[in-house]
Amino acid sequence: MGYAIFQLARAHRAYAGALLRKMDLHPGQELLLMQLLDREGQTQSELLESVGLDHSTVSKSLRRMQEAGLLTREPAPHDRRVMVVHLTDKGRAMREPIAALWTGLEEISAGNLTEQQAQAFVETAYVIADAITSRPMPTEEPG
């Protein structure tokens, strides 16, 4: 089962990545955009927590997105060390293309499934994810 999950995740990520590259986005950037589209003006820390990526990945993605004109980062009024992220008009214009991308990817992913199979898959995937996330992460043994 673990290998099947790995293969599924890999295939899905590769296809999504190809679609994102056509939009001049790197994988993960769409997650940041969607978070900002849901709630404008989040701090980098809030974004980091909501997307579940590591700090260096989020920082690098935000820098690239700023260079691409999708967002701005500015110090928070209450603490100049805290950076607040805002979308630009170009970033806000990504709402529909990203929604269309995910809708299309879902249609491709579930294209050979019946509605019942698709629903059972989603339910099963959540049960598996909950089983994994409810366990403490293994720690590395010194050695």
ChimeraX commands (.cxc) that place a marker at each C-alpha (Angstrom):
marker #1 position 0.00,0.00,0.00 radius 0.5
marker #1 position 2.82,2.41,0.85 radius 0.5
marker #1 position 4.34,2.08,-2.62 radius 0.5
marker #1 position 0.95,2.68,-4.25 radius 0.5
marker #1 position 0.53,5.87,-2.20 radius 0.5
marker #1 position 4.03,6.98,-3.19 radius 0.5
marker #1 position 3.36,6.30,-6.89 radius 0.5
marker #1 position 0.02,8.12,-6.75 radius 0.5
marker #1 position 1.52,11.15,-5.02 radius 0.5
marker #1 position 4.43,11.23,-7.46 radius 0.5
marker #1 position 2.21,10.99,-10.55 radius 0.5
marker #1 position -0.20,13.62,-9.23 radius 0.5
marker #1 position 2.61,16.02,-8.28 radius 0.5
marker #1 position 4.36,15.58,-11.64 radius 0.5
marker #1 position 1.19,16.30,-13.61 radius 0.5
marker #1 position 0.27,19.24,-11.37 radius 0.5
marker #1 position 3.83,20.55,-11.70 radius 0.5
marker #1 position 3.62,20.48,-15.49 radius 0.5
marker #1 position 0.33,22.40,-15.38 radius 0.5
marker #1 position 1.77,24.92,-12.91 radius 0.5
marker #1 position 4.86,25.49,-15.07 radius 0.5
marker #1 position 2.55,26.45,-17.94 radius 0.5
marker #1 position 1.27,29.19,-15.59 radius 0.5
marker #1 position 4.86,30.23,-14.67 radius 0.5
marker #1 position 4.43,28.85,-11.15 radius 0.5
marker #1 position 6.52,26.36,-9.21 radius 0.5
marker #1 position 4.82,23.58,-7.22 radius 0.5
marker #1 position 3.75,24.90,-3.82 radius 0.5
marker #1 position 3.34,28.47,-5.01 radius 0.5
marker #1 position -0.29,27.81,-5.86 radius 0.5
marker #1 position -0.87,26.81,-2.22 radius 0.5
marker #1 position 0.55,30.12,-1.04 radius 0.5
marker #1 position -1.55,32.02,-3.58 radius 0.5
marker #1 position -4.70,30.16,-2.53 radius 0.5
marker #1 position -4.02,30.96,1.14 radius 0.5
marker #1 position -3.59,34.65,0.29 radius 0.5
marker #1 position -6.65,34.62,-1.93 radius 0.5
marker #1 position -8.63,33.24,1.02 radius 0.5
marker #1 position -7.18,35.79,3.46 radius 0.5
marker #1 position -5.12,38.73,2.28 radius 0.5
marker #1 position -2.33,40.19,4.38 radius 0.5
marker #1 position -0.95,37.16,6.20 radius 0.5
marker #1 position 2.44,37.06,7.83 radius 0.5
marker #1 position 5.10,34.73,6.49 radius 0.5
marker #1 position 4.73,32.68,9.69 radius 0.5
marker #1 position 0.99,32.28,9.17 radius 0.5
marker #1 position 1.56,31.15,5.59 radius 0.5
marker #1 position 4.25,28.74,6.72 radius 0.5
marker #1 position 1.86,27.16,9.21 radius 0.5
marker #1 position -1.08,26.95,6.81 radius 0.5
marker #1 position 0.71,25.28,3.88 radius 0.5
marker #1 position 2.85,22.86,5.88 radius 0.5
marker #1 position 6.07,23.53,3.98 radius 0.5
marker #1 position 9.44,24.21,5.56 radius 0.5
marker #1 position 10.67,27.74,6.24 radius 0.5
marker #1 position 13.32,27.84,3.51 radius 0.5
marker #1 position 10.87,26.58,0.86 radius 0.5
marker #1 position 8.27,29.22,1.79 radius 0.5
marker #1 position 10.87,32.02,1.90 radius 0.5
marker #1 position 12.28,31.01,-1.49 radius 0.5
marker #1 position 8.79,30.70,-3.00 radius 0.5
marker #1 position 7.70,34.09,-1.66 radius 0.5
marker #1 position 10.87,35.72,-3.00 radius 0.5
marker #1 position 10.30,34.20,-6.46 radius 0.5
marker #1 position 6.65,35.21,-6.38 radius 0.5
marker #1 position 7.58,38.76,-5.41 radius 0.5
marker #1 position 10.09,38.89,-8.27 radius 0.5
marker #1 position 7.34,37.66,-10.62 radius 0.5
marker #1 position 5.07,40.50,-9.47 radius 0.5
marker #1 position 2.49,38.28,-7.76 radius 0.5
marker #1 position 2.89,39.66,-4.25 radius 0.5
marker #1 position 4.57,42.20,-2.04 radius 0.5
marker #1 position 6.13,41.79,1.39 radius 0.5
marker #1 position 6.35,44.61,3.88 radius 0.5
marker #1 position 7.20,44.91,7.56 radius 0.5
marker #1 position 4.25,44.73,9.94 radius 0.5
marker #1 position 3.39,48.02,11.67 radius 0.5
marker #1 position 3.50,46.35,15.12 radius 0.5
marker #1 position 6.88,44.64,14.56 radius 0.5
marker #1 position 9.24,45.58,11.73 radius 0.5
marker #1 position 10.85,42.11,11.89 radius 0.5
marker #1 position 7.55,40.46,10.89 radius 0.5
marker #1 position 6.86,40.45,7.16 radius 0.5
marker #1 position 3.25,40.75,5.93 radius 0.5
marker #1 position 2.44,39.35,2.50 radius 0.5
marker #1 position -0.07,41.02,0.15 radius 0.5
marker #1 position -1.17,40.00,-3.33 radius 0.5
marker #1 position -0.74,42.32,-6.26 radius 0.5
marker #1 position -3.39,42.64,-8.97 radius 0.5
marker #1 position -1.42,40.06,-10.95 radius 0.5
marker #1 position -1.52,37.70,-7.96 radius 0.5
marker #1 position -5.26,38.21,-7.44 radius 0.5
marker #1 position -5.80,37.46,-11.14 radius 0.5
marker #1 position -4.50,33.93,-10.52 radius 0.5
marker #1 position -7.69,32.91,-8.66 radius 0.5
marker #1 position -9.57,31.58,-11.69 radius 0.5
marker #1 position -6.59,29.95,-13.46 radius 0.5
marker #1 position -5.61,28.09,-10.27 radius 0.5
marker #1 position -9.20,27.00,-9.64 radius 0.5
marker #1 position -9.44,25.76,-13.24 radius 0.5
marker #1 position -6.13,23.91,-12.88 radius 0.5
marker #1 position -7.29,22.04,-9.78 radius 0.5
marker #1 position -10.70,21.27,-11.28 radius 0.5
marker #1 position -9.07,19.91,-14.42 radius 0.5
marker #1 position -6.57,17.88,-12.43 radius 0.5
marker #1 position -9.36,16.39,-10.34 radius 0.5
marker #1 position -11.32,15.47,-13.47 radius 0.5
marker #1 position -8.23,13.75,-14.92 radius 0.5
marker #1 position -7.45,11.99,-11.64 radius 0.5
marker #1 position -10.96,10.63,-11.16 radius 0.5
marker #1 position -11.76,10.20,-14.86 radius 0.5
marker #1 position -11.75,6.40,-14.72 radius 0.5
marker #1 position -13.60,6.15,-11.40 radius 0.5
marker #1 position -17.29,5.95,-10.72 radius 0.5
marker #1 position -18.71,8.57,-8.39 radius 0.5
marker #1 position -18.89,5.95,-5.63 radius 0.5
marker #1 position -15.25,4.92,-6.18 radius 0.5
marker #1 position -14.13,8.54,-6.08 radius 0.5
marker #1 position -16.03,9.16,-2.83 radius 0.5
marker #1 position -14.68,5.95,-1.27 radius 0.5
marker #1 position -11.14,6.93,-2.29 radius 0.5
marker #1 position -11.44,10.37,-0.68 radius 0.5
marker #1 position -12.81,8.86,2.53 radius 0.5
marker #1 position -10.10,6.20,2.61 radius 0.5
marker #1 position -7.35,8.75,1.91 radius 0.5
marker #1 position -8.49,10.84,4.89 radius 0.5
marker #1 position -8.59,7.78,7.15 radius 0.5
marker #1 position -5.02,6.88,6.11 radius 0.5
marker #1 position -3.82,10.48,6.55 radius 0.5
marker #1 position -5.41,10.65,10.01 radius 0.5
marker #1 position -3.79,7.33,10.99 radius 0.5
marker #1 position -0.39,8.68,9.99 radius 0.5
marker #1 position -0.71,12.17,11.46 radius 0.5
marker #1 position -2.14,10.92,14.76 radius 0.5
marker #1 position 1.17,9.18,15.50 radius 0.5
marker #1 position 4.19,11.01,16.83 radius 0.5
marker #1 position 6.91,11.54,14.24 radius 0.5
marker #1 position 9.82,9.18,14.67 radius 0.5
marker #1 position 12.94,10.92,15.86 radius 0.5
marker #1 position 16.43,10.17,14.67 radius 0.5
marker #1 position 18.58,8.18,17.00 radius 0.5
marker #1 position 22.01,9.66,17.59 radius 0.5
marker #1 position 24.59,7.42,16.26 radius 0.5
marker link #1:1,2 radius 0.2
marker link #1:2,3 radius 0.2
marker link #1:3,4 radius 0.2
marker link #1:4,5 radius 0.2
marker link #1:5,6 radius 0.2
marker link #1:6,7 radius 0.2
marker link #1:7,8 radius 0.2
marker link #1:8,9 radius 0.2
marker link #1:9,10 radius 0.2
marker link #1:10,11 radius 0.2
marker link #1:11,12 radius 0.2
marker link #1:12,13 radius 0.2
marker link #1:13,14 radius 0.2
marker link #1:14,15 radius 0.2
marker link #1:15,16 radius 0.2
marker link #1:16,17 radius 0.2
marker link #1:17,18 radius 0.2
marker link #1:18,19 radius 0.2
marker link #1:19,20 radius 0.2
marker link #1:20,21 radius 0.2
marker link #1:21,22 radius 0.2
marker link #1:22,23 radius 0.2
marker link #1:23,24 radius 0.2
marker link #1:24,25 radius 0.2
marker link #1:25,26 radius 0.2
marker link #1:26,27 radius 0.2
marker link #1:27,28 radius 0.2
marker link #1:28,29 radius 0.2
marker link #1:29,30 radius 0.2
marker link #1:30,31 radius 0.2
marker link #1:31,32 radius 0.2
marker link #1:32,33 radius 0.2
marker link #1:33,34 radius 0.2
marker link #1:34,35 radius 0.2
marker link #1:35,36 radius 0.2
marker link #1:36,37 radius 0.2
marker link #1:37,38 radius 0.2
marker link #1:38,39 radius 0.2
marker link #1:39,40 radius 0.2
marker link #1:40,41 radius 0.2
marker link #1:41,42 radius 0.2
marker link #1:42,43 radius 0.2
marker link #1:43,44 radius 0.2
marker link #1:44,45 radius 0.2
marker link #1:45,46 radius 0.2
marker link #1:46,47 radius 0.2
marker link #1:47,48 radius 0.2
marker link #1:48,49 radius 0.2
marker link #1:49,50 radius 0.2
marker link #1:50,51 radius 0.2
marker link #1:51,52 radius 0.2
marker link #1:52,53 radius 0.2
marker link #1:53,54 radius 0.2
marker link #1:54,55 radius 0.2
marker link #1:55,56 radius 0.2
marker link #1:56,57 radius 0.2
marker link #1:57,58 radius 0.2
marker link #1:58,59 radius 0.2
marker link #1:59,60 radius 0.2
marker link #1:60,61 radius 0.2
marker link #1:61,62 radius 0.2
marker link #1:62,63 radius 0.2
marker link #1:63,64 radius 0.2
marker link #1:64,65 radius 0.2
marker link #1:65,66 radius 0.2
marker link #1:66,67 radius 0.2
marker link #1:67,68 radius 0.2
marker link #1:68,69 radius 0.2
marker link #1:69,70 radius 0.2
marker link #1:70,71 radius 0.2
marker link #1:71,72 radius 0.2
marker link #1:72,73 radius 0.2
marker link #1:73,74 radius 0.2
marker link #1:74,75 radius 0.2
marker link #1:75,76 radius 0.2
marker link #1:76,77 radius 0.2
marker link #1:77,78 radius 0.2
marker link #1:78,79 radius 0.2
marker link #1:79,80 radius 0.2
marker link #1:80,81 radius 0.2
marker link #1:81,82 radius 0.2
marker link #1:82,83 radius 0.2
marker link #1:83,84 radius 0.2
marker link #1:84,85 radius 0.2
marker link #1:85,86 radius 0.2
marker link #1:86,87 radius 0.2
marker link #1:87,88 radius 0.2
marker link #1:88,89 radius 0.2
marker link #1:89,90 radius 0.2
marker link #1:90,91 radius 0.2
marker link #1:91,92 radius 0.2
marker link #1:92,93 radius 0.2
marker link #1:93,94 radius 0.2
marker link #1:94,95 radius 0.2
marker link #1:95,96 radius 0.2
marker link #1:96,97 radius 0.2
marker link #1:97,98 radius 0.2
marker link #1:98,99 radius 0.2
marker link #1:99,100 radius 0.2
marker link #1:100,101 radius 0.2
marker link #1:101,102 radius 0.2
marker link #1:102,103 radius 0.2
marker link #1:103,104 radius 0.2
marker link #1:104,105 radius 0.2
marker link #1:105,106 radius 0.2
marker link #1:106,107 radius 0.2
marker link #1:107,108 radius 0.2
marker link #1:108,109 radius 0.2
marker link #1:109,110 radius 0.2
marker link #1:110,111 radius 0.2
marker link #1:111,112 radius 0.2
marker link #1:112,113 radius 0.2
marker link #1:113,114 radius 0.2
marker link #1:114,115 radius 0.2
marker link #1:115,116 radius 0.2
marker link #1:116,117 radius 0.2
marker link #1:117,118 radius 0.2
marker link #1:118,119 radius 0.2
marker link #1:119,120 radius 0.2
marker link #1:120,121 radius 0.2
marker link #1:121,122 radius 0.2
marker link #1:122,123 radius 0.2
marker link #1:123,124 radius 0.2
marker link #1:124,125 radius 0.2
marker link #1:125,126 radius 0.2
marker link #1:126,127 radius 0.2
marker link #1:127,128 radius 0.2
marker link #1:128,129 radius 0.2
marker link #1:129,130 radius 0.2
marker link #1:130,131 radius 0.2
marker link #1:131,132 radius 0.2
marker link #1:132,133 radius 0.2
marker link #1:133,134 radius 0.2
marker link #1:134,135 radius 0.2
marker link #1:135,136 radius 0.2
marker link #1:136,137 radius 0.2
marker link #1:137,138 radius 0.2
marker link #1:138,139 radius 0.2
marker link #1:139,140 radius 0.2
marker link #1:140,141 radius 0.2
marker link #1:141,142 radius 0.2
marker link #1:142,143 radius 0.2
view
